[in-house]
Amino acid sequence: MKSNILMLHRSWISRRIILLSIAICFLSFPKIGRSEDGYRLWLRYDLVSNNQLLKEYRTAIKNFLVDGESPTLTIAANELQLGLTGLLGSPIKKITSLSNDGTLIAGTIQSSLLAGIKEKEKLKSMGKEGFLILTTVLQGKKVIVVVANEDIGVLYGVFHFLRLLQTQQSISSINIESKPKINLRLLNHWDNLDRTIERGYAGFSIWDWHKLPDYIDQRYYDYARANASIGINGSVITNVNANALALTPAYLKKFAALADVFRPYGIKVYLTARFSAPMEIGELATADPLDEKVQQWWKEKAKEIYNYIPDFGGFLVKANSEGQPGPQNYKRTHADGANMLADAVKPFHGVVMWRAFVYDNNVPEDRTKQAYNEFKPLDGSFRDNVIVQVKNGPLDFQPREPFHPLFGAMPKTPLMMEFQITQEYLGFSTHLVFLPSLFKEVLDADTYNKGPGSAVAKIIDGSIDQHTLSGIAGVANIGTDRNWCGHPFAQANWYGFGRLAWDHQLTAVDIAQEWTRMTLSNDSEVVKPITSMLLTSRETVVNYMTPLGLHHIMGWSHHYGPGPWVKDKPRADWTAVYYHRADTAGIGFDRTPSGSNAVGQYFPEVEKRFSSLATCPEEYLLWFHHVSWNYKMKSGNTLWNELCYKYSSGIAAVRSMQTTWKSMKDKVDADRYKQVTMLLNVQQQEALQWRNSCLLYFQTFSHQPIPSELEKPEHTLDYYEKLSYPYAPGINPKW
Amino acid sequence: MKSNILMLHRSWISRRIILLSIAICFLSFPKIGRSEDGYRLWLRYDLVSNNQLLKEYRTAIKNFLVDGESPTLTIAANELQLGLTGLLGSPIKKITSLSNDGTLIAGTIQSSLLAGIKEKEKLKSMGKEGFLILTTVLQGKKVIVVVANEDIGVLYGVFHFLRLLQTQQSISSINIESKPKINLRLLNHWDNLDRTIERGYAGFSIWDWHKLPDYIDQRYYDYARANASIGINGSVITNVNANALALTPAYLKKFAALADVFRPYGIKVYLTARFSAPMEIGELATADPLDEKVQQWWKEKAKEIYNYIPDFGGFLVKANSEGQPGPQNYKRTHADGANMLADAVKPFHGVVMWRAFVYDNNVPEDRTKQAYNEFKPLDGSFRDNVIVQVKNGPLDFQPREPFHPLFGAMPKTPLMMEFQITQEYLGFSTHLVFLPSLFKEVLDADTYNKGPGSAVAKIIDGSIDQHTLSGIAGVANIGTDRNWCGHPFAQANWYGFGRLAWDHQLTAVDIAQEWTRMTLSNDSEVVKPITSMLLTSRETVVNYMTPLGLHHIMGWSHHYGPGPWVKDKPRADWTAVYYHRADTAGIGFDRTPSGSNAVGQYFPEVEKRFSSLATCPEEYLLWFHHVSWNYKMKSGNTLWNELCYKYSSGIAAVRSMQTTWKSMKDKVDADRYKQVTMLLNVQQQEALQWRNSCLLYFQTFSHQPIPSELEKPEHTLDYYEKLSYPYAPGINPKW
């Protein structure tokens, strides 16, 4: 920087103009490396476009003061400098002592300046991460105060305050209390040591293992900053299909370097533990969790890790699932395995996140029932630093699934939610889909475990069963692509996950509006149409992929594109026919007592609603029932016709997204306008491919015509079956 | 853009300031997504820092005029707008009719305005790509003219002119004639269809195959622009270890989309041809080049490709080398294979680049002799649209090799140079090494094929043997890393390759200075020290890796780090001991008549010089001779001591690079300063590892001490041998 400033001094440009230009520079210019490439995510800090608000902000914020010193407070100060200068269009000075009205003050309640504020009582209940933002009077000056119990709370408060300006809220009189409802708010990175990402669609891993620990990529800081801005406080940086080498010193040094970068942003590093590591990188002949040598090995390994990373968060484990080793290899239970690791990290306050995503090809049982069958009996047998990580649904991140029956079924065990932000089953990074709608649907679902009002959200935040340990994880959609997530709109899913992890009471609408205002524009002619486009996008994808409760009919292995015809694979439950069960009589998986009776895993009220054809919500119909092609739907259509209309409505909705986006041409930057236009075009083609493939295929069973008013498929079923994606991204090389 | 301009109008910032700010924005600010991240390469166009020159430029260039219309001329106009506005610090207007002195005019000689210039005679000899830049008088106005026979020449001239300003040359009176000495100036991308890059160290492939052809990444335009700026006119976009799937319609559509992007920048797309493709994606039972069905298959395939890409450049082929299929599988010659493909692309004016990099593990012969043995006898038997691509040295891109004996040995066949820009054997992207020094050493080497003065450069530019077809290729070091090449200084190797491909008479000094001025700073306190650092860097790497003619003693398979101890591999010539042949008597590969007699492949003058211990240049000593540990070197040292001093001098040189760079702290931008500081630290550690590993290992043969005044190795040989890089980048998954 200094060199540039010198250059400017030498030049004829006055200091004043330099400073203006700093603000102007935050606007995008069509310049190589200077265009709106999406790298800034939702932290754009462009000049406030509403002049009246701009005036209000400038009056309320003449300068700012950060009381106290620490790496985290330095980050908070830099963020205020950057954000306020950009948003207000002129440099906002950082001062060191309060001298005038219109000062923004940030600090902890221990700081000399804030120790005396009259609202300090409120902080007692705000915990380690919570914060207050208040318009108040201090030393006779009208100020805005961002105050918290700890530095990280101050940083969260600063980001929250900047968000108010970014979304153009009035700040004439602020009185905000905010603290997270869930303790562990984590991203799970399925990143391999060769930088491939299992189910990654935004390039490759941002972790440049080869150059770590000595080369620290700027991107690591920017990653931590983005997460801190939405309250994410942990990152599992290795794949759940784990590699034991990750636990060797060469790699622990690399992880430690990342932990050092993340620490001041309030983010802890977690690792995945390969259960057989004691045999693969230790000298042991077994990995039996009840073997003392094995227990000792893990204790020493934990100690070694904490030497490199003093605030190491703990382990995430995928065991005895999809071929991964685990305690059952030794006739031990998941609890035996989890507890062994829990004992190893306990002295260092680490946790073990044990995944409930387990199924076994030797078990003829309905795959969706296996997690419940294996884990419910273990309720109460886990150590207090173990939390069981459960996917949102009983199968595997489908466009729509009913909530997982384990939620509410293990009251003595803290359960943690696992969402998938990366779009493994939702069109990778070429389909626009706003996932907070899906997240909310699950969080709001009522388990009835303590009677009505026992929402899944209350299970995972620990409030219903009084657990102090609570958590939520999202499988990241982050990669080396310049815009982080591949699709400019996929950033909204990272953002939305973080916001819901902090406060699951936020609505999808809140999040859609916030994100649109911060990332695209505050222009109401953008906010209104884009918000409604976001909010309908998830139902749209469900309609052209898997309407009415259909599931797992995607392409084999890579899960891209339609594959309802997939059969004859190593495992029955890796095929499509296993799930849709289409025949001449009808279609759908009977999970009622006459079938697999998966409904029996839910609490009676839910079980009752799902079991009966009459009361089962139609969006879950084919999930729970095998239904005749001529079954009358609520609409009055037969099931077959309804299926045709649903699939067709999906295309119509994508086309209307294209129309909406066209109208944004002069309202958003040219770069992202062009990108999204291309991507929506791809989505439209593929939605059509989905619709035509599925209808032509299911028609071979229904033997009924597609209603004549609907568009005819362009090609034959044979054509669609032959389409292939030999190098579709996101497949783990070892698969 | 439009939306931003509107926003600005609504705001209080005057139009004037907006325009200033556009210029100022080209300076780097420490802002997320706005910092000096290296993406702009050498095309930074920052404000000219020399005020006197700035005044001169502003007088000479008040506005500019591009006479004519075409996609290429539009690119030229945009580049002038961008470059002049940035360099001169205020917007330079594009005008449509000449009205004043101080106008820059660009166009072809066919354009109405330039048809009449008095210097038009000169253009007769400038060819399709050449250009003139002249200070002249037109319609009574003093103007600067960039004129060429074709649009692409105009674009090249525009980039050349902007370079003059970027490097702060006087333009008071310009008279420049420039045209390329070599026709085909290509990058070879060893990029796989899964986006891994064989020998890629800057991330992964920038070709996002999954999203192509419908999603066009901005990076494709920026890639083409950067190449056009240095005159590169072709790109082989797939790996020489080829995949037949690349020749199927699904991929041809993707390649066509890239070709459409590259075309206006004067860049043709080339593909690698998998020799066995007729069997793998055709229905044929053989790939025998003399089989009519096979010949027909390739003719139809070529026709199909040209339907997608009308200006397709042709094929690059690696056959019967390292396990790749080829004509010899059918007892045919390389000429049979090359000619079959040549006949297929001939009707469309395509070329075939057939690689001479061949060796066979069933041949006990010295690997460095095999290419010559196989290809020399074929001289004269290739079609006129075949060019044989020869690596710079007879082995494989070592830090130093003697020039390849095939240069000059096949007068009836056009030979094309293959350099490796990516640093497979030179520390990947963590070591700073300026390769134009290596390129020049080879280009200037005298083959003596027509007596003294028969430099390699004159062989490959076709001047010595009167070939109209000529070419030079560089294996690209480009990847998804934000700064394109991984190491900020590695950009200089891409740049330098392009500049030498255009004009091999440029010196390494010219190129080092140009690049430094364009990419870092014109401050003489930067240019002088950085230039000399660049110019010594290659010898530095040779000294700490493979001094005195040592070669191929790198780590097994990934070639990262030292591996002099590597032995017992599937092939002898994939081990280190095969090459250094260290024993108690001495070290080195005897390639004189008493050994493999590889020297016999050179012309007598060269052979004589290399064969005799007395006259063999010491930098090639152990390449050609097995030498006693106590042999007296010119320095007076024994070979063993000389080896110790050479390795140690390598470390010393790296440490002095660190000192030089430290002194740049306030003279270059903070971002790259930090990056290079970290990377030089890695290089220093690894140089030391190289030196210690090799000396400790060779000491087990020499049984002599390391001179006491030299630093002692920190660790034992055993320690170094145990170091491993399990997931070193750049290894093709299928290897």
Interface residues (C-beta under 8 A of the other chain):
Chain A: M1 K2 S3 N4 M7 L8 R10 S11 W12 I13 I17 I18 L20 S21 I22 I24 C25 F26 L27 S28 F29 P30 K31 I32 G33 R34 S35 D37 Y39 R40 L43 D46 L47 S49 N51 L82 G89 L193 D194 R195 Y201 G203 F204 D208 W209 H210 K211 D214 Y215 I216 Q218 R219 D222 R225 L245 F428 S429 T430 T480 R482 S521 D666 K667 V668 D669 A670 D671 Q675 M678 L679 N681 V682 Q685 Y725 P726 Y727 A728 P729 P733
Chain B: M1 K2 S3 N4 L6 M7 L8 R10 S11 I13 I17 I18 L20 S21 I22 I24 C25 F26 L27 S28 F29 P30 K31 I32 G33 R34 S35 D37 Y39 R40 L43 D46 L47 S49 N51 L82 G89 L193 D194 R195 Y201 G203 F204 D208 W209 H210 K211 D214 Y215 I216 Q218 R219 D222 R225 L245 F428 S429 T430 T480 R482 S521 D666 K667 V668 D669 A670 D671 Q675 M678 L679 N681 V682 Q685 Y725 P726 Y727 A728 P729 P733
